Amino acid sequence: MEKITKNLQFVLLSIILVSTLIAVGIEIKTMLLNRSVTLADLLLLFLYLEVLAMVRVFWDQQSISITLPLLIAITALSRFIILQGKEMDPSGLVYEAVAIVLIASAIVILRLRHSDKLGITTKRNRK
């Protein structure tokens, strides 16, 4: 069963990797054809980079920390706000801004939880 799971993970990671590389190529081609690079384009490339990093981390560690998906979520929300900001009433962006603040707060809390700065001793630190 473990070998089947490992092979399935390899196949799915390969599909994600190839799909992401194709998407990067398409995005770069679009930027070249348009002869312009916008902030939304750069954020999209950053999203692809984070997905590639998540694939690498999963392959190396066989697990993913919550930080990478949270960073991807913040970047995706930022890109959404930039793309929708031109068409939306500014008051409509409050929900997206609050979502970004909540996700960023979660990242800070998770980072601090694993540091000694708060003076919290975990089971690992007590040994």
C-alpha positions in Angstrom: 0.0 0.0 0.0 2.8 2.4 0.8 4.4 1.8 -2.6 1.1 2.5 -4.3 0.8 5.8 -2.3 4.4 6.8 -3.1 3.9 6.1 -6.8 0.6 8.0 -6.9 2.3 11.0 -5.2 5.1 10.9 -7.7 2.6 10.8 -10.6 0.5 13.7 -9.2 3.6 15.8 -8.3 4.8 15.2 -11.9 1.5 16.4 -13.3 1.5 19.4 -11.1 5.2 20.2 -12.0 4.6 19.8 -15.8 1.3 21.8 -15.7 3.0 24.6 -13.7 5.9 24.8 -16.2 3.5 24.9 -19.1 1.5 27.7 -17.4 4.7 29.7 -16.8 5.6 29.3 -20.5 2.2 30.5 -21.6 2.3 33.5 -19.2 5.8 34.5 -20.5 4.6 34.1 -24.1 1.6 36.3 -23.4 3.8 39.0 -21.8 6.1 38.9 -24.8 3.2 39.1 -27.3 1.6 42.0 -25.3 5.0 43.7 -24.9 4.1 44.6 -21.4 4.5 43.3 -17.9 2.0 44.2 -15.3 2.0 43.7 -11.6 -0.8 41.1 -12.0 1.6 39.2 -14.4 4.4 39.3 -11.9 2.1 38.1 -9.1 1.0 35.2 -11.3 4.6 34.2 -11.9 5.2 34.4 -8.2 2.2 32.1 -7.6 3.7 29.6 -10.1 7.1 29.9 -8.3 5.4 29.2 -5.0 3.7 26.1 -6.4 7.0 24.9 -7.7 8.5 25.4 -4.3 5.7 23.5 -2.7 6.3 20.6 -5.0 10.0 20.6 -4.1 9.3 20.8 -0.4 6.8 18.0 -0.6 9.1 15.8 -2.5 12.0 16.4 -0.1 10.1 16.2 3.2 7.0 14.2 2.2 4.9 16.9 3.9 3.9 20.5 3.4 3.9 23.1 6.1 0.9 25.4 6.2 3.1 28.4 5.5 3.5 27.8 1.7 -0.2 27.5 0.9 -0.9 30.6 3.1 1.7 32.6 1.1 0.1 31.4 -2.1 -3.3 32.5 -0.8 -2.0 36.0 0.1 -0.5 36.4 -3.3 -3.6 35.1 -5.1 -5.8 37.5 -3.1 -3.5 40.4 -3.9 -3.6 39.5 -7.5 -7.4 39.3 -7.4 -7.6 42.7 -5.7 -5.3 44.2 -8.4 -7.3 42.7 -11.2 -10.8 43.5 -9.7 -9.8 46.9 -8.3 -10.1 48.6 -11.6 -13.7 47.5 -11.9 -15.0 47.4 -8.3 -16.1 50.0 -5.9 -13.2 50.5 -3.4 -15.5 49.6 -0.5 -16.0 46.2 -2.1 -12.3 45.4 -1.6 -12.6 45.5 2.2 -13.4 41.8 2.4 -10.4 40.9 0.3 -8.1 43.1 2.4 -9.5 41.6 5.6 -8.8 38.1 4.2 -5.2 39.1 3.5 -4.7 40.5 7.0 -6.1 37.3 8.5 -3.9 35.1 6.4 -0.9 37.2 7.1 -1.7 37.1 10.8 -1.9 33.3 10.7 1.5 33.2 9.1 3.0 35.4 11.8 1.4 33.3 14.5 2.6 30.1 13.0 6.2 31.5 12.6 6.2 32.8 16.2 4.8 29.5 17.5 8.0 27.8 16.4 10.3 30.4 17.7 11.6 31.1 21.2 10.6 34.7 21.1 7.3 34.2 22.8 8.8 32.2 25.7 6.5 29.3 24.9 8.0 25.9 25.7 6.7 23.1 23.5 7.1 19.4 24.1 10.1 19.4 21.8 11.8 22.2 23.7 11.4 20.6 27.1 13.6 17.6 26.2 
